[in-house]
Amino acid sequence: MSEIKIFVISLKESNRTPKIIKRLKQLKIKFEIFYGINGHKKKNFSKLLKVYDEKKTENYIGRQLAFPEIAASLSHINIYKMIIRRRIKSAIIIEDDAYPSKILFKWIKMNTKIIDNSILSFYSYPSGYLGKVGKKTRVEKVKIHTAVTHINNSSCYQINLKTCKKIIKITKGKICGVGDWPFNYKKDNIILSSTLPYLTIIDDAFDSSTAPAREKFLKQNKLINFFNKSILFIIIKNLIYLSCIPFVLKKKMHFDFYKEQFFEKSFFFFKNIFLKNNISTYTIFKDKNYYYDDLRLHRFFKKK
């Protein structure tokens, strides 16, 4: 029997909940739903402020968090606390917009472990760089690729008891930074990694109103479309980040945060142009070759 516990983060009023439940039942994955606080509702603002370290957040990331950001981060922090209380050795945390592959069931059934002081994503937003050489696992062709820069919190990831304890110690159980992640992965010695192929995809189609509207807006706004696709703009942007000018202009932001979120990623952008020894999560984001075969049929890959 697998020691890995599965937690699904959702909101009681979310229309995504029945869809992720249906998918997990199809995959025969046992799970426990964790209902978070809705950060869009004013009645919850006072609760969220009690767990939010406003001063520490602003001094670290250079801005305040919106209430939905606080609420989303709190759900993860509260699950870490629950894992510690219940002494759960290993857990997979799934947000309700995830669409997992059937291979995730095999991963869980085989009780696949991760090392202490690490977080393993089964999907990675386009946010950084992974090592090109992956470590083999017992699960078919799945490999673990260690991140060489910060990568964002994914909607489906594995964490263990020791890592949860470390994060709670670092944050003191408070929301003190963006949820991706609430620590400096190098300074705090927490290893970030991702599976390849990805074992999860983000089902934007769950959000029937905002996702199509966003896509329509981006198509209509030629200027935004140009900047998103212009190689020249991307090069200039990364040169600016390397110059540290944005950090100097910021009134409040810790250099550790700037270095991890901007400087190092720009450095690896140029390094990768010449050496090509890392995998860019920006370029593989919609590449079917980096997703497990049952995910390749998903509507995520359909042309807008």
C-alpha positions, -999 to 999 in steps of 0.1 A, spaced: 0 0 0 13 34 -9 23 58 18 17 88 -5 -14 108 6 -33 129 -21 -48 163 -12 -69 183 -36 -71 220 -30 -104 237 -40 -131 261 -29 -166 249 -18 -183 270 -45 -158 261 -73 -172 245 -104 -139 229 -109 -143 205 -79 -166 179 -95 -143 178 -126 -111 171 -107 -130 145 -86 -143 128 -117 -108 126 -132 -92 112 -100 -119 86 -97 -113 76 -133 -77 71 -124 -86 52 -92 -66 77 -71 -78 80 -36 -78 116 -23 -89 140 4 -103 174 -5 -89 205 13 -112 235 10 -94 268 11 -106 303 18 -121 324 -10 -98 354 -14 -123 373 -35 -149 376 -8 -146 406 15 -159 387 45 -127 366 45 -103 396 43 -99 399 81 -91 362 84 -65 364 57 -48 395 73 -42 375 105 -20 351 87 -3 376 64 31 392 72 26 425 53 59 441 62 81 410 55 63 404 22 68 439 9 105 441 20 112 408 3 92 408 -30 88 446 -33 50 447 -33 20 436 -14 -1 405 -22 -37 407 -34 -62 388 -12 -67 359 -37 -28 355 -37 -28 353 1 -57 328 1 -40 306 -25 -7 306 -6 -25 299 27 -41 267 14 -6 252 7 8 264 41 -22 249 59 -17 216 41 19 216 52 9 221 88 -17 193 85 10 170 70 32 178 101 4 172 126 -6 139 110 31 129 104 24 121 68 56 108 52 49 119 16 20 138 -1 9 149 -35 -9 182 -36 -32 189 -65 -50 221 -73 -84 218 -88 -74 231 -123 -50 202 -128 -57 173 -152 -34 144 -142 -22 116 -165 -30 79 -158 7 75 -151 3 95 -119 -17 65 -106 13 42 -113 36 68 -96 15 66 -65 9 29 -65 47 23 -67 51 45 -37 77 66 -55 97 86 -30 115 120 -33 145 131 -13 143 153 18 143 190 14 129 188 -21 97 195 -41 89 176 -72 65 191 -98 46 170 -122 41 200 -143 60 233 -146 46 266 -156 69 284 -181 91 300 -155 127 288 -156 152 261 -166 157 225 -158 189 204 -161 190 185 -194 201 152 -179 173 136 -158 174 109 -132 156 77 -141 127 65 -120 109 31 -118 79 45 -135 81 38 -172 100 65 -191 96 92 -165 127 111 -154 133 137 -127 150 169 -139 165 192 -112 158 229 -117 188 251 -122 168 282 -116 136 290 -97 105 274 -112 70 283 -102 47 263 -79 28 239 -101 -8 227 -98 4 192 -89 35 184 -69 50 160 -43 64 170 -10 75 151 21 73 156 59 108 170 63 104 196 36 70 207 51 87 212 84 115 233 68 90 256 50 70 262 81 102 270 100 112 294 73 78 312 70 68 307 107 35 295 93 27 330 79 22 342 43 54 362 37 59 360 0 45 347 -32 33 311 -32 58 303 -59 75 295 -35 75 311 0 113 307 3 146 312 -16 153 277 -30 191 282 -31 196 301 1 172 278 20 187 247 4 154 233 -10 157 214 -43 131 221 -70 126 196 -97 101 184 -123 92 151 -140 96 148 -178 74 139 -195 50 160 -175 23 139 -156 -2 167 -154 -16 194 -175 -35 226 -166 -71 224 -178 -78 260 -187 -111 249 -202 -124 245 -167 -126 283 -165 -152 288 -192 -154 326 -189 -119 339 -182 -97 316 -203 -114 322 -237 -118 359 -229 -80 361 -221 -71 343 -254 -94 366 -274 -79 397 -258 -44 386 -266 -53 378 -302 -69 412 -306 -41 432 -289 -14 431 -316 11 450 -294 9 424 -266 10 396 -292 41 411 -308 60 415 -275 51 379 -264 66 365 -296 93 390 -305 128 375 -300 143 409 -300 120 421 -272 128 389 -252 166 395 -256 162 432 -246 141 423 -216 167 397 -204 195 422 -209 177 447 -187 172 421 -160 209 413 -161 218 449 -157 199 450 -124 183 483 -133 148 471 -123 162 462 -89 178 496 -84 146 514 -94 125 493 -70 121 511 -37 117 478 -18 128 443 -29 154 420 -14 182 412 -38 179 375 -30 144 376 -45 155 396 -75 184 374 -82 163 342 -80 133 354 -99 149 376 -126 188 378 -127 195 340 -127 168 332 -153 182 359 -177 217 345 -172 205 310 -181 185 324 -211 218 336 -227 238 307 -215 214 283 -230 215 300 -264 252 290 -267 256 258 -247 220 244 -250 227 223 -218 194 231 -201 157 227 -208 137 259 -210 102 255 -195 92 284 -217 98 266 -249 85 231 -239 52 245 -225 31 235 -255 54 209 -269 35 175 -269 68 156 -267 72 167 -231 38 154 -220 27 119 -214 8 104 -243 -27 105 -227 -23 142 -221 -14 149 -257 -50 144 -267 -61 171 -243 -78 202 -255 -49 222 -241 -31 215 -273 -59 224 -296 -52 256 -316 -71 286 -303 
